[in-house]
Amino acid sequence: SKAGTPTMGGVLILLSILVSTLLWANLTNAYIWIVLLIVTGYGCIGFVDDYLMLIKKQNQGLSAKTKFFAQAALALLAGFLLYLNPDFDTRVTLPFFKHISPDLGLGYIVFAVLVIVGTSNAVNLTDGLDGLAIGPVTIAATTYMIFAYVAGHARIAEYLQITPVAGCGEIAVYCGALAGAGLGFLWFNAYPAQVFMGDVGSLSLGAALGAVAVITKQEILLVLVGGLFVVETLSVIFQVGFFKLTHGRRIFKMAPLHHHFELKGWPEPKVIVRFWIIAIALALVALSTLKLR
């Protein structure tokens, strides 16, 4: 029933983010250029993948190895640039435990790669129903807009006992652009969708969230803020692993998880809205970590 719906709408999201950020962000801030590098680079990977599948009619698009190598290379570059920044802290913040911050040193670069690549692919897996991915992405972007502001404000960061990141407040502008672009796209992507974002949107938006989580020093908290993406990804991992171990048996009717509920008879809008509710609840719990310890 959705055949013929235009896709690659992620190009419009990226343009909105880039134009808004370039207009209103402080372009002397190094963090701004790192997040723009990530969102643009991953957008290009997704664009090539969509182009090969839709225009060239190659069913698989980019090979999994090629796509992963390109994603890892970009994330590695971003992690290296952050490591070279003398003001950037390589400690990892643990939610609810504000005085426990293990320093990874050079290993932080690898950690950053895992966060960015993992989030990118998690959002990509979630993008299976109308508005299912862009809704939680917008919620997560709004949440990290708050984290970016408080981390970049020395007095607020000291009061909340979180790791201050000098210059990080400018990332709030970028997160605002991401959230605004997401809302604009959701107007047309809400059920029944008039346009899909494609890999050019899902890969880049996921990577953008991962990069912001790393810069704001709220990397582990992304597991909670983006808990919906985590669950969707785990459902695929468990399904595939169980299928191989049991030679054909399944845990879910279909993975990712949203398709399982569809096959159980839930209408598509019901699945989408309930998943949005979960995303909002997780974001509120994440925000509570600013005070709870």
N, C-alpha and C positions, 0 to 999 in steps of 0.2 A: 504493500500500500504506500510505502515511502519512496518507491522507485521514481527517479526523475527529480527528486528534491535537490536543489543546488547545494554544493559542498564547498570546502575550502574557504568558508566564511571567516576562518581564523585570520586570514590576511587583513580583513577589516578591523579585527580586534588589535592586531599588531600595529597597524597604522595609527589607530586611536591612541594606543599606549605611547608609541614613539613620538608622535606629534605633541601630545599633551606634556610628556616628560621634557622634551626639548624646549617647549615654550615656558614652562613654569619651574623646572628644577634648576638648581645651581650647577651649571655645567663644569665648574672647577672642582666639583666633588668627585673623587675617584670612584666611590661606590656606585654612583649613578652610571658611569661608563661600564662598570663591570656587569651590572644587572641588564643594561642595554645590550651588551655583548652577548650575554646568555640568551635573552629572549629573542634577539635577532638571529643568532646562530642556530638555536633549536628550531626557530621558525623556518629557516632555510632547509634544515634536515627534513622537517615535516612537509614542506612545500615540494621538495624533490620526490619524496615518497608518494604523496598524493598525485603529483604530476605523472609519475610512472604508472600508477594504477589507473587513473582516470583518463589521461590523454593517450598515453602509450599502450594502455590496455594490458599492462603486465600485472597479473593477479596478485603477486606478492610484493610489488613495489621494491623498495630497497631491501636487500637481504638483512636478516637479523644481525649478523656479524658486522656488516658495514654500518648499519644504523647505530649499534651499540658503540662501535669504535669512534664514530664521529661525536656521539654524545659524551663519551668519556674524555675525548681529547679536549672538547670545549670546557667541560667541567674542570679538567686538570689545569687548563690555562687560567680559569677564574680562581681556582684554589691557590695557584702559584702567585698570582697577582696580589691576592689578599695576604698571603704569607710574607710577601716582600714589603707590604705596608708596615712601617715601624710602629704605627699606632694600633694595629690590629692585634687582638688577643687570641692566642691559639688554645685557650682553655675552653672546655665544653661545659655549658650550663645545664644543671639537672633540675627539672621542675620540682617544686616543693622542698628542695634541699639547697638553699641558697648559699650555704657555706661549703658545699662540695663541688669543686670545679677542676676536674683532672686536666692537666696540661698535656696535650698530644704532641706539641712541638711540630716537627716536620711531618709527622703522621697526620696532622690536621688536614693536609692537602688531600690525602686519600679519603679521609672522613667527609670532606666537602664534596668530593666526587660521588661518593655513595649517596649522600643526601640529595644532590641535584639530579643525578641520573635516576635514582629510585623514585623521586617525586614526579619526574617527567613521565615515566612509564606508568606510574600508578594512576595519574590523571588520564592518560591515554586509554587505559583499560576501563576506566569508569565512564568514558564518553560513549555510551551505548544506547541511551534513550534521550528523548527530546528534553533539553535543559538539565539533564542529570549531572553533567560535569560542570557546566558554567555557573550553576547556582552555588555549589559548595566552593568553587574557586573564588567567586565574588565574596562569599562569607569569610573565607580564609584570608583574602587580600585585605579586607576591612579590619580583621583581627590583627594582622601584622602591621597595618598602618598605625595602630595604637602602640604595639610593641616597639616599632621603629621610633616613634615620637618620644616615648618615655626613655628608651635606651640612649637616645641622642641628647637628652636633657639631663645635664649633670646632677642638678639638685633633685629632680624626680627620681632618677636612677639610684642616687644615694639613699633617698628616703625609702624606696621600695626594695633596696638591697639587691639590685640586679646589676649585671655587668654593664658599665657604661661604655658606649662606643662613640667616640668623637666623630662628628659628621654624619652619624647614622640617621639623624632626624630628617635628613633630606630624602631618605628612602621612603618616608611617609608620603611624599609627593608622588613617587613612583607607584606605591601601593594604591593611592587614591586614583591614579590614572588607570591602574589595572582593574580596580573595582568598578569604576565608571564605565570603562569599555565593556566589562562583563555584563553590567546591567543593560547597556545599550544593545548588546548582542542577544541577551536573554529575551528582549522584547520580540525578536523575530525567531528565536530558537525554542520558545516555550511551546508546549504541545497544543496543536499539531505544528511541528517545526516548519518554517518556511525556508530555512537554510541550516546546514550543518557546519560545524567548525573545521572538521577534518583533522588530520595529524598536524597540519601547520598551526592549528590552534591549540590542540590538547598537549602536544609535546612541549611547545614553547611556554604555555601558561604553567604547566607543572614545573618546568625548570625554573621559571621566574619565582615561583613560591619557594622552591628549594634554595635558590640563591639568596632571597630575602631572609629566609630562616637562618642561613649561615652568617650573613652580615649582621643581623640583629642579635646574634648569640642566643637564639632560641631554637636551636637545631633539633634537640630531642623533643621539644614541645610540638614540633610539626607532626609527630606521630599522633598527638591528641587533636590538634587543630584540623589536620587532614585525616582524622581517624576513618572517615568514610572511604577515602582512597586506599588506606591501609587494609581495611576489611575486604574491599573489592579485590585487591591484589592477592591477599592471603587465600581468598576463595579459589582463585585460579591455581595458585601453587599447591594447595591441598587437593584440589580436584585432579590435577595432572599427576601428582605424586601418588595418590590413592589409586588412580586408574592404572598406573604402571605396576604398582605393588600387587594389586589384586587381579591383574590381567582383565580389566574391562569393567570393574564395578565402579560406581560413582557415589560421591557424598551428596552432591547437589544434582538437581535435574539438569542444570546447565550452569556454566560459569562464564563470565563474572556473576556475582551474586544477584544482581538486579534481574538477570534473565531467569534465575531460579524462581523468583516470586512471580514473574510473568507467567511461567509455565504452571504455577500453582493456581492461576486464575485471577491474579490481581490485575486490575486495569492499569495501563501504563501511567496515567496521571497519579494514581494512588501510590505507586512505587516511587515516583519522582518526588512528590510532596513529602512523603514520609522520610525519604532519604534526606531531603532538605532540612526537615525538622531535626533529624539526628545531627546533621552538620552544624546547625545553630546551637544545639545543646552542647556539643563538644567544644565549640568556639567559646561559649560562656564559661565552661569549666576551665578552659585554657586561660581565659582572662582572669579567673579567680586565683591563678598561681602568682599573680602580681602581689597579692597580699597574703595568701595562705602559705605557710611553711612549717 
